[in-house]
Amino acid sequence: MTKRLAPRVATYLIAAAVGIVFIVPMILVLLNSFKSTSEASGFTFTLPTEWRFDNYLTVLADPGVAVGLVNSVIITVGVTGGAIIVCALAGYLIARRVSRVTTGLYAFLLAGLIAPFSFIPAIRVLQWFGLYNTHAGLILADIATQIPFMVLIFVSFVRQIPREVDEAAILDGAGPVRMFFQVVFPLLKPVTFTALVLLFTYAWNEFQNVLFLTSSSKTWTMPMTVYNFQGLHTFDYSLVSANLVITIIPVLIVYLFSQKYILSGMVAGAVKG
């Protein structure tokens, strides 16, 4: 009994420690976002003497933050939707049509998991196609960086779906496109929601691509507005904290609504070899 209990207790302790590492900074930022400038300068866990909800109104009134919110929504929706469609189709093709071409393509994509992202070639390519400083350029760059891992998890999940499902759809007269979107894709709901959360989180919080692949504030997203906002309000930690909270909220909402699908999607490839 003791031998069985010890690993469980250790697991809970480790989980609690990891949770504290993530939760404590969030609580600190949340509390400081409601404090006055003088109170927030101490960066302590004490409750505000007066709850300053107007800090959020001040942040949202900043034109740069408003533009950043709109840009983040456009880019995040584009990256999430585009990457899911592309990677789901690629994963289905690689898993179902095993050949030298698809095997080589899969190996090439897996190599992308460890290959570093090169900004200078990316900038030149975007400039050649007239996509530099555009939403489309950032969306395509973000999708490209996420394709290797997303294809990996989609391939792992598709391999668990019996081929008889495809054969039954073909016998019913479904073509390749109809078979995928009406028969196979609905079965990919767990892994799709996992990909949705991961892609949404990545695209919403992405900073490097926005920093290096754009030179205009018209395409800046929320992380860049936080960076710029902190530069303008270096010592006003109440406003900086409020900006951080506004940036975090959409990710938390998406995660809370999709969390029940995440575990099943992430462990999809562990059930069958």
C-alpha positions in Angstrom: 0.0 0.0 0.0 2.8 2.4 1.0 4.7 1.6 -2.3 1.6 2.5 -4.3 0.9 5.6 -2.3 4.4 7.1 -2.5 4.5 7.6 -6.3 1.0 9.2 -6.2 2.0 11.6 -3.4 5.2 12.5 -5.3 3.2 13.1 -8.5 0.8 15.5 -6.6 3.7 17.3 -5.0 5.4 17.8 -8.3 2.1 19.0 -9.9 1.5 21.4 -7.1 5.1 22.8 -7.4 4.6 23.3 -11.1 1.2 24.9 -10.6 2.7 27.3 -8.0 5.4 28.3 -10.5 2.8 29.3 -13.0 0.0 30.6 -10.8 2.0 32.8 -8.4 3.3 35.2 -11.0 -0.2 35.5 -12.5 -1.7 36.3 -9.1 1.0 38.9 -8.6 0.3 40.5 -12.0 -3.5 40.4 -11.4 -3.2 42.1 -8.0 -0.9 44.8 -9.3 -3.2 45.6 -12.2 -5.8 46.9 -9.7 -3.4 49.0 -7.7 -2.3 52.6 -7.9 1.0 53.5 -9.4 2.7 54.0 -6.0 1.3 50.7 -4.6 2.2 48.7 -7.7 5.8 49.9 -7.6 6.4 47.6 -4.6 5.2 44.5 -6.6 3.9 42.8 -3.5 1.1 40.3 -2.9 -0.9 42.8 -0.6 -4.4 43.6 -1.7 -5.0 47.1 -3.1 -6.2 49.7 -0.7 -8.4 51.0 -3.5 -9.3 48.8 -6.4 -8.4 50.7 -9.6 -10.5 49.2 -12.3 -9.9 52.3 -14.4 -6.4 51.0 -15.1 -7.9 48.7 -17.7 -9.8 51.5 -19.3 -6.6 53.5 -19.5 -4.9 50.6 -21.2 -7.7 50.0 -23.7 -7.9 53.7 -24.5 -4.4 53.5 -25.9 -4.6 53.4 -29.7 -1.7 51.0 -30.0 -3.4 48.5 -27.7 -6.6 48.7 -29.7 -4.7 48.1 -33.0 -2.8 45.3 -31.3 -6.0 43.5 -30.3 -7.4 43.7 -33.8 -4.2 42.5 -35.3 -3.9 39.6 -32.8 -7.4 38.4 -33.6 -6.8 38.5 -37.4 -3.4 36.7 -37.2 -4.4 34.2 -34.5 -7.6 33.2 -36.4 -5.7 33.0 -39.7 -2.8 30.9 -38.2 -5.1 28.6 -36.2 -7.6 27.9 -39.0 -5.0 27.7 -41.8 -2.6 25.4 -39.9 -5.4 23.0 -38.8 -6.7 22.6 -42.3 -3.2 22.2 -43.9 -1.8 19.9 -41.2 -4.9 17.8 -40.9 -4.9 17.2 -44.7 -1.2 16.5 -44.7 -1.4 14.2 -41.7 -4.3 12.2 -43.3 -2.4 11.8 -46.6 0.9 10.7 -44.9 -0.9 8.3 -42.6 -3.1 6.7 -45.3 -0.9 6.7 -48.4 2.4 5.1 -47.4 5.0 5.5 -50.1 8.5 6.7 -50.6 7.2 10.2 -51.3 5.1 10.5 -48.2 7.7 8.8 -46.0 10.3 11.2 -47.2 8.0 14.1 -46.8 7.2 13.0 -43.2 10.9 12.7 -42.4 11.5 16.2 -43.9 8.8 17.6 -41.7 10.1 15.9 -38.6 13.5 17.5 -39.3 11.7 20.8 -39.1 11.2 20.2 -35.4 14.9 20.8 -34.7 15.8 23.1 -37.6 16.1 26.7 -36.4 14.0 29.4 -38.0 16.0 31.7 -40.2 14.8 35.3 -40.2 16.9 36.8 -42.9 15.8 34.3 -45.7 12.2 34.6 -44.4 12.4 38.4 -44.7 13.7 38.2 -48.2 11.0 35.8 -49.3 8.3 37.9 -47.8 9.7 41.0 -49.6 9.9 39.1 -52.9 6.2 38.3 -52.7 5.2 41.7 -51.4 4.1 40.2 -48.0 6.5 42.0 -45.7 4.7 44.1 -43.1 1.4 42.4 -43.9 -1.0 40.2 -41.9 -0.8 37.5 -44.6 3.0 37.4 -44.3 2.9 36.9 -40.6 0.2 34.3 -40.9 2.2 32.3 -43.4 5.4 32.5 -41.4 3.6 31.4 -38.2 1.9 28.5 -40.0 5.3 27.4 -41.5 6.9 27.2 -38.1 4.1 25.1 -36.6 3.6 22.6 -39.5 6.2 20.0 -38.4 4.7 19.4 -34.9 1.1 19.7 -35.9 1.5 17.2 -38.7 3.2 14.9 -36.2 0.2 14.8 -33.9 -2.3 14.6 -36.7 -0.5 11.6 -38.3 -0.4 9.8 -34.9 -4.1 10.3 -34.5 -5.2 9.4 -38.0 -3.3 6.1 -37.7 -5.7 5.1 -34.9 -8.8 5.5 -37.2 -9.6 2.2 -38.9 -9.2 2.1 -42.7 -12.6 0.5 -42.9 -14.0 4.0 -42.2 -12.5 5.2 -45.5 -13.7 2.1 -47.4 -17.2 2.5 -46.1 -17.2 6.2 -47.3 -15.9 5.2 -50.7 -18.6 2.5 -51.0 -21.2 5.2 -50.3 -19.9 7.2 -53.2 -17.9 9.8 -51.3 -15.0 11.4 -53.2 -11.6 12.1 -51.5 -12.5 15.7 -50.4 -16.0 14.8 -49.2 -14.7 11.7 -47.4 -12.1 13.7 -45.5 -14.3 16.7 -44.4 -17.5 14.8 -43.8 -16.2 11.4 -42.5 -12.6 11.6 -41.2 -12.3 15.2 -40.0 -15.2 14.9 -37.5 -13.4 11.9 -36.0 -10.3 14.1 -35.4 -12.1 16.3 -32.9 -9.8 15.6 -29.9 -6.6 16.2 -31.8 -8.1 19.2 -33.6 -9.0 20.9 -30.3 -5.5 20.1 -29.0 -4.1 21.8 -32.1 -6.5 24.7 -31.7 -5.3 25.5 -28.2 -1.6 25.1 -29.0 -1.9 27.1 -32.2 -4.0 29.8 -30.6 -1.6 30.1 -27.7 1.4 30.2 -30.0 -0.1 32.8 -32.4 -1.5 35.0 -29.8 1.7 35.1 -27.8 4.2 35.1 -30.7 6.7 37.9 -30.4 9.8 37.1 -32.4 8.2 36.9 -35.9 6.3 40.2 -35.3 9.5 41.8 -34.1 11.7 40.7 -37.0 9.2 40.3 -39.9 7.5 43.6 -39.5 8.8 47.2 -39.2 5.4 48.9 -39.0 3.3 49.4 -35.9 0.2 48.8 -38.0 0.8 45.1 -37.9 1.9 44.8 -34.3 0.1 42.2 -32.1 -0.6 42.3 -28.4 2.9 41.0 -27.2 4.5 43.8 -29.2 2.1 46.4 -27.6 3.1 45.0 -24.2 6.7 45.5 -25.1 6.1 49.0 -26.4 3.7 49.9 -23.6 6.3 48.9 -21.0 8.8 51.2 -22.7 6.4 54.1 -22.4 5.3 53.3 -18.8 8.4 51.8 -17.4 7.7 52.6 -13.8 3.9 52.4 -13.9 3.6 48.7 -13.2 -0.1 48.9 -12.6 -0.8 49.8 -16.2 1.8 47.3 -17.5 0.2 44.6 -15.4 -3.3 45.5 -16.7 -1.9 45.2 -20.2 -0.5 41.8 -19.4 -3.8 40.6 -18.0 -5.7 41.8 -21.1 -3.2 39.8 -23.2 -3.6 36.6 -21.2 -7.4 36.5 -20.9 -8.2 35.2 -24.5 -5.7 32.3 -24.1 -7.3 31.3 -20.8 -10.8 31.4 -22.2 -9.8 29.2 -25.1 -8.0 26.7 -22.9 -10.9 26.5 -20.4 -13.4 25.7 -23.1 -11.1 23.1 -24.8 -9.2 21.5 -22.0 -11.2 18.2 -21.9 -10.0 17.4 -25.5 -6.4 18.3 -24.9 -5.2 15.2 -23.0 -6.8 12.8 -25.4 -5.3 14.6 -28.4 -1.8 14.8 -26.9 -1.6 11.1 -26.0 -3.2 10.0 -29.3 0.0 8.4 -30.6 0.8 6.6 -27.4 -2.0 4.1 -27.6 -0.9 2.4 -30.8 2.5 2.2 -32.2 
